[in-house]
Amino acid sequence: MLKIDTPKASSWKILVIGGAGYIGSHMVKMLGQLGCRVTTLDDLSSGHRDAVLCGEFIQGNFGDRAILNAVLSRGFDAVMHFASLIQVGESVQSPDKYYRNNVTYTLVLLDAMRQHGVKKFIFSSTAATFGEPQYSPIDEQHPQQPINPYGRTKLMVEQALGDYDRAYEFKSVCLRYFNAAGADPEGQLGERHDPETHLIPLVLQAASGRRRHISVFGRDYETPDGTCIRDYIHIQDLCSAHWLALKSLMNGADSQAYNLGNGNGFSVQGVIDTAEIVTGCKIPIVNGPRRAGDPASLVADSRLAQEKLGWKPQYAELATIIKDAWNWETRLASR
């Protein structure tokens, strides 16, 4: 259990939008452990009811104003929003779906919050708002030039939040993830995306036999082993950053945006090699061509979050991230 001295948290009422999904469910568990009174609103289109381990659960879409009015009328101190659609490829094929869910519905949520006097908001953003990296590691001053509808929808919400702050004193923290990974160290939660698109669970599915192989897209990048480098952050560290961001708003901090990553880059081949060591399994590999739009390296500069929030990753080792994810994968594979 996370141990943070927070005597006031027992009085906080937090609404978690998308709390039945991968990141949201871990956040709900942490909030419950820390004594908050938490309510989850999720339509279960991609989340799982059994992943909500504490607090009250309400099934519904966060773009439905009637549902929001009914929920928010109960009174909340803050809202955490994890209900965005996240698949880059799908966003290119169905941009209407992404603009509707990620932008339009979020504006419905913000306006409902204002109506009910809730003006503290934690937003799950993404490194995709930066587009092709101009330098690495990527800090908060890096130009934001997204190259796909998914990244553009997240940037639009970030920009709207800035305008809402200036006009309505609506305070928010935008947390730009790089690659969320791992699973609950206690083994209760993990990734269950359908379809799965994240590298580490795909690698571990190949190790467990639930997948025939792992595909490596490109071995000719300008990296030490020729494969792409990404910054993987343990889900527990990600949730800790959200908690500290929430505390900052509750203590009167101004709006801010933070990049969240490990600060270390791990190559695709490095992930596979480490997974073989952790699991003791040989992982079948199929090599393929590069995918369009895959940068050689994406690594976060998270110093601002460390300086302003006092955040520091506690699960920074790749082997630790993979070990917790493997414990979860073996549980799924045995079902």
Buried (B, 14 or more C-beta within 10 A) or exposed (E): EEEEEBEEBEEBBBBBBBBBBBBBBBBBBBBBBBBBBBBBBBBBEBBBEEBBBBBEBBEBBBBBBEBBEEBBEEEBBBBBBBBBBBBBEBBBEBBEEBBBBBBEBBBBBBBBBBEBEBBBBBBBBBBBBBBEBEEBBBBBEBEBEBBBBBBBBBBBBBEBBBEBBEEEEBBBBBBBBBBBBBBBBEEBBBBBBEEBBBBBBBBBBBBBEBBEEBBBBBBEBEBEEBBBBBBBBBBBBBBBBBBBBBBBBBEEBEBBBBBBBBBBBBBBBBBBBBBBEBBEBEBEBEEEEEEEEEBBBBBBBBBBBBEBBEBBBEBBEBEBBBBBBBBBBBEBEEE
